Amino acid sequence: MNILVLGGTRFFGRKLVENLLEEQHDVTIVTRGMSENPFGKNVTHIKVDRKDVASFKEALANKQFDVVYDNICYSPNEAKQLCEIFNGSIKKLVFTSTLSTYEANGTAHAEEDFNPYDYEICMGDTQEFTYGEGKRLAEAVFYKEAKFPVVAVRFPIVMGEDDYTRRLHFHVERILNDEPIGFANMDAEMSFIQATEAAKFLAWVGMNDVEGPINATANGIISLRDLISLIEDKTNKRAKIALLGTDEIRSPYAIPTSWYMKNDKATSLGFTFSNLQDWLPGLVEAISKVSVK
């Protein structure tokens, strides 16, 4: 297939491109040129900033793709722009969405808990919305205005050794350095997915007959208390826990109540997810080894 990837040079986006190349697809990546192209001549590389609307449209005008992966759309304006460029010229869009489309209310969320087809659209740029609201509005624009099939893949927090957000690293490093971590609710439970599995899932939905919103998460959940206990076990250090505290010490996982999702839809369509407890201890151990100062 002829495939375009927006956001394909780091973390799970990079792993997605690697998967697509292994399957011998023709891959084009779009970047601002700020990051190194790790694939060399194995991909077609278009350098353009999507926020430069005119240049972005010019760079992609009249190009035909079987599948477009958009890992870096965060606003309704960006979603509308993509529809205007590609309506009539692509066969499918895979949009990377998020657990943040759902309210953190202590329940296990299924896809129907947020319906983008009926969501009222308010146009605007990324800085005008929270992360979750920007993704909700982007989904709404795609499902109302796209003239091509759309899959909105809703991921929880993606984990990996090469995670540039370093959210899990934050906890490991602060425990190793005897620095406090602030939480709102240690008993809150979360779901996660590993970067390699996120990339595998994106490739899978692109190549299969899948449409609409779809959750993608590893099987199983873990409380923040148990996550900290796991890190303590792997680092042989005791965590210093504070009640929220300043922005500097506040955990990126400092949620007030449990926040996780079901993966029943994807499982019923044939994707087999890993079990969180099978890989999380190894990941924590690997991060702890490289984090020791």
N, C-alpha and C positions, 0 to 999 in steps of 0.2 A: 504494500500500500504506500501511497504518497502521504506523508504525515508531517504536520506542523506542530511544534512544541513551543509554547510561550512559557519561559521559566524552566530551562532544562540544563543549567550548568552547575547546580549545587543541590545537595541533599537528595530528597526522593525524586526531584525532577531530573537530576543527573542519572540516577539509577533507572528511571523510566526510559530515558534515551538509550542507555546501555542495553536495556531489555529489547527495545525496538530494533536496534542495530543487530543484535544477536539473532533476531527473527528475520533479518535481511530486508527490512522495510527501508524505503527512501525517506530520510528524515531531514527536515529543515528546522533550525532553531532560530528564535528571535531573541536578541539580547541588546542591552544598551551599549555593549562593548566595554563595560566596566569590569566584567569578570572574564577570566581566561576561557577560551573555547577548549575544553578538554578532549574533544573528539577529532580535532584536526580536519582533514579532508574527508573524513567519513560522513560528515554532515554538510549541508548547505547552511551557511551562517549569514543571517541578515542582521545588520547592526542598526537598530533604530529604537528610539524611546517611544513607547506607546502613548505617553502623555503629550508628546508632540503630535497632535491629532493629524495634521496635514501630512507630515512625513510618514507616519504610521500607515495611513491609508494609501499613500503613494507607493510605499515599499511592498504592500501586499495586494495592490490592485490587480485584478485579472488573473490571480493565481488560483489554481484548482487543487484541493486537497480532499483525500478520502476522510481523514480524521484530523481534527484540530484539538490539541490539549491546551487548555488555558489554566495554568497554575498561579497566575499573578493578576487576576481580575479581582478588585476589591470594592468596586462601586458600580452603581447603575449606569453612570455615564460611560464607563469602560465597557460594560456589557452591551449597551446600545451601539456603541462604536463598532464592536465586533460584529453585531448583527448587520449593520449597514455595509460593512466591508464584505461579509461572507454570505449573505442571503443569496441563494441560487448558485453558489460556487463550492460548497462543501457538502459532504454526505453525513457528517456527524460532529458534534462538539462534546468533548468531555471537560466539564468545568469542575475544578477543585474547590469544593465548598467545605463546610465545617460543622462540627458539633455546636458551635456558637450560634447557629440558626435556632437552636432550641433553648428554652429557658432552663436555668439551673434550678430545678425544683424537687430534686430527690427521686424522680421517677425515671425508669428506663425508657428512653425515647425511641419510638418508631418513626418511619418516614412521614406518616400522616400527621404527626404532631406539629409540623410546619408545612402549610400548603402554599407554595409560591404562586400557584395558578390564580388564587383569589386575593393575593396580597396587594394592597394599594401601593402603587409606585410613586416615589418621590425622587426626582432626579437630583443628582449632585455628584461631587467628586469625593475621593477617599477621605479627605480631611474633615468632611462634613458629617461623618457618621462614625459610630463605634464599629469595630471590626465585625461583630456579628450582624449588625444592621446593614452594613455595606454588602455583606454576603447575601443576606435575605433579599435585599433589593436587586442585587445582580441576578439572583435566581429568578425573581419575578419578571425582570426584563427579558431574560432568555426565554422563559416559557410562554411569554405573551407575544414576543416580537420575532423570535427566530423562525425562519422558514426551513429549518433543518432539525433533525432529532437532537435532543440535548440530554445528556446524563450529568446530573449534579451529584458528585461524589462527596458525601459528608464524612470527613475524617474527624476523629478526636485528636488529641495531641499526638504528633508523630515523634517517635523516639529513634535515636541512633547515635553512634559514636561521633559522627560527623555533623550533628545537628548544629547549625550556625546560630540558633537561638539559645543554645546551651542551657535549656531549662532543667533537664535532669542533672547536668553538670553543676549547675548552681547549688543544688542540694548536696551533692557529693563533695564539692570543693569546700563549702562552708563547714560541713561536718569535719572534714579532714583538718581544717584550719581553726577549729574550736570557735567558730563564729556563729552567732545566733541566726535562727530562721523563724520568720513570723508566719503564723497560720491563723485562719479564722475558725476552722473546724477540723480537727485531726481525724474525726470519724467519717468525714465525707469520703465517698467512694468515687473513683474515676475509671474510665476506660482509656486504653491507649492502642496504638498500632506501631509496628516497627517500620522503619523507612523502606527496607527491602520489600516488605509485604505491601506497603502502600503503592510502591512503584509497580509491583506485580499486579495489583488489583486494577490500577489505572490502565495498564496494558490490556488486561482481560476485558474490561468493560468496553474498551475501544474496538476490540475485535469480535465482540459478541452482540447478540440482539438484546441489548439492554437500553431502556429509556427511563426518563423521570428521575426523581431524587432517589438516592440509594446510600444507605449507611455502610461504612467499611471500618470494622474494628476487630481487634483480636478478641478471641473468646475469653471471658472472665473480666473481673474488675478487682480493684485493690483499694483499700482505704489508705489515706495519707499516713495514718499511724503505722500501718503495716509496711508502707513504702519506706518510711524513715527507719523502721526496725530492720528492714532488709539492707539499707545502706549502712546502718550501724554494724550489722553483721559482717558485711564485706570490707568495711574499713577498719574494724576493731576500734571504733571511736564512738563516744556517746554524743548524741545531738543536743544542742542547746536550743530549746523551743521557746518562742516568745508569742504573746498574743498580738498578732499583726505587726505592730511596730512601724518603723519608717519604710519608705519605698526601697531603701537600700537593702534591708534585711527581709522584706516580705517575699514569701515564696511565690513563684509564678503559678503555683497550684493552690493558692490561698482562696479556695472557694467556700462559700458559706454552707452549702449543702451538697449532697451527692449529685453527680452530673455525668451521665453515661448514656450509651445508646445500645440498641439491639441490632443484630446483623442478620435477622431472619430472612429478609427479602433476598439479600445477596446469596445466602446459603441455599435458599430454595431454588435459585437460578443456577446453582452448580459450583459456586466458589467455596473452597475449603479454607477457613481461617486457622491461623496458629492459636495456641493457647498462651495467654499472657504469662503464666507462671513458668512456661517452658523456656522462655528467652530473657525475661526481665532480670533474673538474678545474674545471668552471664553478662548482660549489658552493664549492669551496675558495677560488677567486678572489673570489667574492661575499662570503664571510665575511671574507676578509683585508682587503677594502676597507673594511668597516664596523668592523673591529677595530683599525685604525690609530689610535693615540692622538696 
